[in-house]
Amino acid sequence: MMRALALVVDDEPDICNLISLTLKRMDVDCHTAGTLSHAKDLLDEHEYDFCLTDLRLPDGDGLQLVEHIQESLERELPIAVITAHGNMDTAIKALKLGAFDFVSKPVDLERLRNLAQLAIRLNSHSTIQKATNQKELLLGESPVMRCLRDQINKVSRSDAPVYISGESGSGKELAARSIHLQGPRAEKPFVPINCGAIPSELMESEFFGHKKGSFTGAHKDKQGLFQSAEGGTLFLDEVADLPLEMQVKLLRAIQEKSIRPVGSNQEIPIDIRILSATHKDLSQEVDKGRFRSDLFYRINVIEIATPPLRTRAEDIPLLLDVITQRIATNAGIPAPAISREALVALQAYSFPGNVRQLENILERAITLSNQQVIHADDLLLNNSEQKQLTAPNPPKNQSQSTTSLINSNSFDPAQHTSLDNFLQGIEKGVIEDALVKTRWNRTAAAEKLGISFRSLRYRLKKLGLES
């Protein structure tokens, strides 16, 4: 097996020697450079497994090297930066530019070893297994889901904190698991925490652990969730629900990469990746004083958003197949079929609870129905949450057939060549109606339809409505 090769960039020979000796004990060979230009020359001449650079260099800075590697190299190269102690703003900037991690001066050798192991694993992690895991977790071939998977592919190659925004039930934890499984920490634990489900008086103990006798009921030492995730990923779900006092302690743990159990006088180093999520608008929570701005900027180094189900109705048939099969298997019964009318009703539904609500609807329908086919009536959908399917004032250029099929909301094989054409006709009529009502203001129409402007633009092109 070939030894790994690292590039260390620092103008202080003592630091280069210290890092080189530490890495060589890990069977990692090193090349060193004291300037930005020398580092660029070495990158042209050799193929490295990872790079470690100081931020301050005689002819530039480490951020320039991060940008150079991201833009110039044909392959992806993990790069970490060495920052002055407490210089978190620059470290976060480096992470945003594409660095996968950072280490503070004076360099802690254990932290350096963990970082090197992470970088080597990052380079050797199987992309085939990544794709398999991601497809299993994030179902759908709609443009918004393909975009989400592309984003996850990119962020999984970093160790930077990721903030996942999205509505309740839209798959934020699945996105977090996918990031974990595709990254170099995949073989280590993935530990999810629902921050809103832990009583405030127990939160510090749950997060950081406690020592025996530290409070009434602490009969023995307890390991916290941060330690349980050691080497892996800690997922802070509903992070907006953290009390302000706990936010301060969380910020310190993330910045110092260490924790202090309740009742202990000693810091315990931690090596974890932080992912977080909430269905709330976190920037609004900051504006209202309910969430600390310094913690927001620390966990929101990279942001990705999970799309609501109503913006990807074309994924519903696939979701139906997978979910009904899973429910039926767990119940020990054959999987029922979904009628055409039921499919149309589901694709026209707004799903305020997203995929989680779809699962609940199907489980209820399968449980209550004793037939092998699920019909629209079995779904018990709330009519007030149905998408607008009628067009009382259709535009003059809209054909009578489109208007009638929107109003009828039923599929007749004698009139329509296929279910896809039928559904596209409904979609076209609804979009045209929204455009007419907003005087063809696409931004306003997208808002009225509850979809993103990008999604509306894609649908206009697909349906031949783009002018």
N, C-alpha and C positions, 0 to 999 in steps of 0.2 A: 504494500500500500504506500503510495506517494505521500511524503510529508507535505503539510499545508505550508503555504508561503504568504507572509504578511508584509505590508508596506507600512513603516512607522515614520511619520513626518513630524519632526520637532527640531528647533534650532538649538536645543540644550542637549549636548552629548550625554550628560549623566542620565537624563530621562530616557533617551534612546537606548542606552546601555541597559538600564533597569528593565525597561519593557522587553527588550530583545532577550535578556537572560531569562525573564519569567516565561516568555512564550517558548523559548527553546526547551525549557523543562517540560513543556506540554507537547513536544515534538512538532513545533511550528518554527520554520525557518523565517528569518527576517531580513529585509532590505531597509536601510534607513536613508532619509533625505532631510536636509536642513533648510531647504527653501521650497517655495511653491514650484518654481521652474524645474528644479531637479526632480521633484515628485512627478510632475507631468512627463518628463523624459522617461523616468523609470516605468510609468504606467504604459507608455508606448512600447517599451522593450520587453516587458514581462507580463505574465498572466497571474494575478494575485487572487488569493482566496478572500482576503479582506484587507481593509486599510484603516489605520488609526492616525488621526492628524490633530496637532495642536491648532488652536484658533489663531494665535498670533505668530506670524512668520515674517522674516525680514523683507520679503518682496510681495506680501499679500496676506491673506488670511485663510483659515481652514474652510470658511464658507465658500470661498471661490473654488476650492478644490472639490467640495461637495457638488457644486453646480457643474464643474468640469466633468466629473465622473458621471453625473446623471445625463449630461447632454452629449458627451463625446464618445464614451465607451459603447461598443456594440452589445456587450453583455452587461448584466446587472452585477454590480460589485458592492457588497456590504461595506459601508464606511461609517466609522464612529468618530466623534470629536472629543478632544480633551479641553475642558473649560476651567476657568478660574472658579474657585469655590464660591458658591452662592450666585454665580452668574447664570440664572435660570432663563432670563430673556433670550440670551444668545443661544443657549442650548435648545430652547424651543424653536428658535428661528432655524437652527441647523436641522432639526427634526422635520420641520415643514418643508425644507428644501430637499429632503430625501435621505438624510442620515438615519441609520437604523437605531442608534443609541448614543449615549454620551457617558463620559466618566470625568469626575472632577479632580482637580489638583488639591492637595498632593494625592497622587494616584494610589488608590487602595488595591493591593495586589490580588486579593480575593475577588474583588469586583472586576478587575482586569481579566482574571482567568474565566470568570462567568461570561464576560462579554465576548472573549475569544471563542469559547465553546459555542456560544449562541451564533456567532458569525459563521463558524464552520458548519454547524448544523443547517443554517440558512442556505448555504451553498449546495449542500448535499441532499436536501429534502426532496422527496419524489413529487414531481409535478403531475404525474399520472394519478397518484393517489389523491393529490389535492383536488384535481378536477372531479374525481369520483365522489369524494366527500362532499364537495360543494353542490354538485348536481342533486345528490340525495337530500341535502338540507334545504336548498333554495330552489323549489320547483317553479318552472315557468320559462317560456321562451319569448315572452313579450319584450319589447325594446327596453322597458324600464327594469326588468329583471336581468336582462343581459348586461345592461349598464351597471347594475348593482354588483353582479358577479365580477365584472371587469375591475370595479373599484376595490373589491375585496382582494382580488389577485394582487393588486398593487400594494395595499396597506399591509397585507400579510408578510411582505418582505421587509417590513420595518418593525422595530420594537417600540415605536412611539405610541403614546396613548391615543385611543380612537373614541370619539363620541358618536353614538348611533342615535339619530333622531327618527321619529316616526310615530304614527298613531298606535293606540293600544291594539294588540292582536295582529300587527303587521309583520311580525317576525324578527324583532330586534335581537332576541336571544339567539335565534337561529343564525342570524348574520354574525353575531359575536362568536358562536361556536365554529362557524365556517372560517373566520379569521384565525382562530386558534388552531384548527385542524390543518390549515394550509401553511402555518408558520413553523419556525424552528422549535417551538415549545410544544408541538403536537403530542409528543410522547409523555408530557408532564400533565399535571391536573388542570382541569378547567373548573373553576369554582364560581358559581353564580350566587350573588347576594341580592335579595329583594330589600332594598334599603327602607322601603315603606312598611315592611312587615315585622321589623325588629323594634321592640319597645325601646324608647330613648334611654331609659336607665340601664338597659343591658347592652346597648350598642357598642360601647368601647370594649367591653369584655368579649363580645362576639367577634369584633374585628381584630383585636390585638391580643386576646387571651388574658389570663390573669394568674397570679401566684396564689398558692394556698394561704388562706387566712387574710387575704387582701380586703375582703368585705364579708358580711354575714352570708353564709351559704356557700362560701368558697372553700369547700372541704379538701380540694386537691388542685394542683396546677392544671390549667386548661390551655390548650393551644388554640389560638384564634384563627379566623378564616384566612388572614394574610399568610400565616405560616402554612396552612393547609394547601395553599396555592403555590408553595415554593417551587421555583423553576418553571411554573406554568403561567396560567392566565387567571386574573381575578376580574369577574364581570360584575360591575356595580349597576344593577338594574334599578330604575326609578331613583336615580341619584339625586334628583331635585327634592326628594322627601327627607334628605338628611337635615337634622337640626344644625343651626349655625355653629354651635359649639363643636359638634362632631366634624363639621366641614374644616375647621381649623386644624384638628388633629389629623384628618385625612390628608390635607395639603402638606403638612409636615412629613408624614410618612412617605408620600410620593416624592417629595423633593429630596429628602435625606436618604431615601431607599433603606429605611430602617424603622423599626417599631419598638415601642416600650410597653410590655404587658402591664396591666393594672397591678399595682403593688410591687413592681420591680424597679430597681435603680439602674438596670443595664439595658442598653440598646441592643436589639437583635437585627442584624442585617437581613434584608429580604431581596430576593431576585425574582420579580414577577413582572408581567405585563398587565397594565390597567386598561380595561375597556369599560365604557359606561354608557348608559342609555336612560332616556325618559320620554314619556309621551307629551310632557309639557314643553313649552317654548322656553328653553333655558336662558336665552338672552333676555327675555321678558322677566324671568325670575330674578335675574341680576339687576335689571332696572328697578324692580320693585323692592330690592333690598332683601330678598328671601334667599339669595344664593350669592356666595362670595365671588367677586369678579376675578380674584387671583386664582381661585380653584377652577373657575370656569375656563380660563385661558390655559391652565395646566392640563386639564383633562380633554380639552377641545383642540389638541394639536392638529388632528385630522378629523373631519366630520364626514360621515356618510349617512344617507337617509334611506329608510325602507319604504317602498311605495305602498300606498293604500290599495286594497283589492279592487276598488271601483275604477282605478286607472289601468287595470290589466284584466279586463273581462275575458280576453282571449285565452287566459291561463286557466279559467274555471273548469273546462272539460278535463284537463289533466289533473287538477286538484281533486275533482270529483272522483276520478278513477282511483287515485292513490288513497284518499281519505275513506271512501266507502269500503275499499278492500281491507284497510287496516281495521276499521270498526267491525266489519263482518268477521274477520279473522279472530279478533279479540272475543267476539260474542259466540264464536263457534258455529256460524251460519253462513250460507252462501251469500256472496255480495249481490245486492239488488241492482237492477238497471235503473237509470235515470231517464224518465220520459222526456220527449222533446219539449213539451210545455214546461216541465220543471226546469230544464236547462235554460230556456228563454227567460223564465221568471228569475232565476238566479243571476243570469247575466245582466238583467235589468235592475237588480237590487243594489242599493247603495252601500250595504255592509258597513255600518258605523263601527262594528266590532271586528271587521276585517277577517283574516283567515281563521282566527280563533272562533269567531261567530259562525262562519261557514261550517266548521267542525261540529259545533254545538247543534246547528240546524239539522245537519245530516244524522248525527247520533240520535236526536229526538225522533226524526222521521223514520229511521230504521227501527228504532225501538217500538214505536207506536204502530207502525204499519205491519200487517201480516201478509203483505203481498210481495211478489218478486220484482215489482216495478214501483219506483217512487214517483208519484204524480205531484203536480204543482200544489194541490190542496194539502198534501201530506207535509209540506214544508212549513206551513203556518207562518208565512212571512207577514211582517207588519206593513200594511199598505201605505202608511204615512212615510215609510222609508224606501218606497219604490222610486226608482228614477222616473223622471217625466217622460212618458212614452207617447203622449198625444201632442199634435200640432194643430191647435185650433185655427191658426192663421198661416197656412202653409204658403211658402213663396210661390210666385207664379210659375217659376220654372220647375217646380217639383211635380213629378208625375203622379197621376191618380193612384197608380198601383202602390207607390211608396206610402202615400197617405193612408190608404186602406189597410195596409199591413201593419202600420203603426197603431192605428186605431183598433184593429181586431186583436192584435197581440196573440195570434194563434197561427200555427204552421199548417198549411194545406199543401201536400205534395203535388196536387194537381195544378197549383198555381205557381209554385216556386221550384226551381231546378234542384236546389240543395239547401240544407239548413244554414250553411255558411252564407249563401246569398241572401237568405231570409234575414239573418242576424245583421248582415252588413246594411241591408235596407233600413232596418230599424235604427241602427247606429247613424246612418247618413241622415235620416229624417230628424232625429233628435238634435244632431249637430247643426243642421241647417236651421232648425227652429231657434236654437240658442243664438246663432249668428244673426238671424233676422231681428230677434228681440233686442240684441245689443248693437244693431246697426253695423254689423260685420266688424265690430271691435273684437279682435281675437283674444286679447288679454281678458276682457270682460266676459267673453263667451267661455273661456277656459275656467274662469272662476265660477261662473254660473253652473257649469257642468261638473264641478268638483274635481277637475283634473289639472295637471300642470300644462303650462303653455307649450312645452316641448312635446308632451303627449298629444295635445290637440293638433299641433303642426304635423306630427307623424300620421295621425288619423285623417287629416285633410288630404295629405298626399296619397295615402292608401285608398281613400274613397273617391279620388279624382275631383276633390272640391277646391284644390289649391288654385288660386287665380294668378 
